Amino acid sequence: MKWIYASLLFLFLNTLLSAQDLLVQYKSNVFYPVMNYESAYIEGGHKLGLHVPDYMAFGSLKYNYADSANYSLTLGLCLPGWQVGFQKHLFSAYNHPVNLKLSAGFFLEGFWADFKLVNGIYLGERSNLSGIITYGKYWAGLGPVNFTDEKYIQFDFYYLINTHQHFSIGFGGGSSIYYYNDYRDAQDTKDTVHPGAQTRVTWQGAVNLLYSF
């Protein structure tokens, strides 16, 4: 298990070192969704979570309500923006839950929406592992000038540990593939503009602390 912890730590540190790009999207013209922490095992009740980092933000605070492993609702507040999400259990394959998660968020002059398939592996009474496949789109800008239209496919793993009756800690990491079009006016930016579709692959890592009440 040591190599798993080492890999997640590397992804997390790599994300923090590149965090300067999280809030300068208009300069880099690349949207960094980073992580959306999801567990396939929906536990009933209320949770409050601190997520670092989260999407384009350095961190966010999220409230989650779940109904008896059937569905969950999420509300999040981050810098800068807010998020909302709904997760529904679809079916179980070989006793592993498969869920659908719909998410949306708003950041300054842009917004995003995505959907995910979340599959879980039960590791024990105190921990579980989830694999997440995400497809999403992001829009930013005002009008046809300085406008970006980006979509991404994201692959993440999320490892959740229940450290106490009320406290949990989660680690996540994965990779994203971005496809984006650049409609910015070259005269309004110092960056080199390359018209047409662009592709970029990035890595992301994150950690979150959860309190159940």
Helices and strands as residue ranges (DSSP letters): H 2-17, G 19-21, H 25-28, E 45-52, E 60-67, E 71-78, E 81-93, E 96-107, E 110-124, E 127-140, E 148-162, E 167-182, G 186-188, E 197-212
